[in-house]
């Protein structure tokens, strides 16, 4: 499990096409948006439960968010993207 405020867990889920509910802490909002998952306020258990319940009940939403997160994750965090960023910094 990822530590609070990190994107490790969401990236791992994204690579697999799994929809994510996350608390809006740290850098997570750079990965999770309305198109790629569901963000809730930190320490708001009722809001977290509501978002999770919505994903459980709405298969189409769950699949859509998972697919969008997978596309974003694979494009943004691929070896090619990382290598390109490094090479751009070197030039």
Secondary structure, DSSP 8 states (H G I E B T S, - for coil): ---TT-SHHHHHHHHHT---EEES-TTGGGT--TTT-EEE-TT-HHHHHHHHHHHHH-HHHHHHHHHHHHHHHHHHSSHHHHHHHHHHHH-
